[in-house]
Amino acid sequence: MDTAFLCFFCERDSLVLCGETIPFFVNRGQIQPEGGRMSDVQQELADWIETDVIAEHILEELDERGVPATLESAKIVWLDLLEHELCDAIRASIKARVY
């Protein structure tokens, strides 16, 4: 496993996502908010999200762009998406549906 990827999380003991710093701990290989476990709805949603589809799309897009579809390049894409685009996309989706 890539130690640089692990250090991104481990050295800080927090994850910066959507401009918020979230303290975390690792439980059974999953990063969880510090001081508690996921709510039932959060756990159900995490189980429902098809991570293999996300991984497949990232690798296909890298390949189509002529970028080597390696684990490292895919991680860079995913972390960039998490940090810069995912929160805005979620907000826009919620706003468009007027929840």
N, C-alpha and C positions, 0 to 999 in steps of 0.2 A: 504494500500500500504506500502511496506517496506521502512522505512525511511533510512536505510543504503544504499539502492540502490539509492535513491534520493540524499543523501549526496555525493555520489561518483561524481555526476555531480555538484551539487549546491555549495558545499563548495569551489570549485576551479574556478567556472565560466569559465571553459574551459574543453575541452575533449582532451586527448592525444590519437591519433590514428595514427598508422604507423610512429611513431616517431615525429609527428608534433603536436604541441599544438594548438588547434583550439578554439578561444573564441566563446562563444555561448550565445544565449538567448532563452527563451522558448516562443513560439507563438502558441496559441491554442493547447497546449499539445505536440507540436513537437519541438524538439531541432533543431535550425537553426543557421547558422553562424551569428556572431555578425555583425551588421551594414548592414544587407540586407536580402533579401528573396532568396529562392532557384531560380536558373535559370529555365526556362521552361523545358529544357531537364532534369535537375536534378529532378524536380517535377514529370515529366512523368515517369522517371526511378523509383523513389521512389514509385509511385503508381503501377507500373508494377510488382515490386518485390513481390513475394508471401510470405509474412512473416509467414502465417499460415503453409506453407510447411516447412519452416525453423524450426518453433516451433515444428511441428510434428516430424521431423527428430531428433531433439535434445532429445525430450522426449522418442522416440522409442529407440534411442541409449543408453540412461541412463537405460531404462528398460532392454534392452538386456544384459547390463553389470552388472545387479544386483544392480544398484545404485537407491535409491528412486527417482522417477521422480517427484520431487517437483519444485515449482516455484523457490525457492532459488538455488537448484542445477542446474536448467536449466539456470538461470541468470549467474551463475559462468562459465558455459561452454560457453555461448554466449559472455560474456565479455572477456574471455580468447581467444576465437577465434578472436574477433575483434582486440585485442591487439597484438597477436602473430602470427596469421596465415593468416588472410584475405588479408592483403596488399600483402604479398608474393604470394599468390594464384592468385590475380588479375594481378600482374606484370607478372607472369609466363604465364598466359592465353593470355595476350596482346602480350608478346614476342613470344609465340608459333604461334600466328596468324599473326605476322609481320605487325601490324597496324602502 
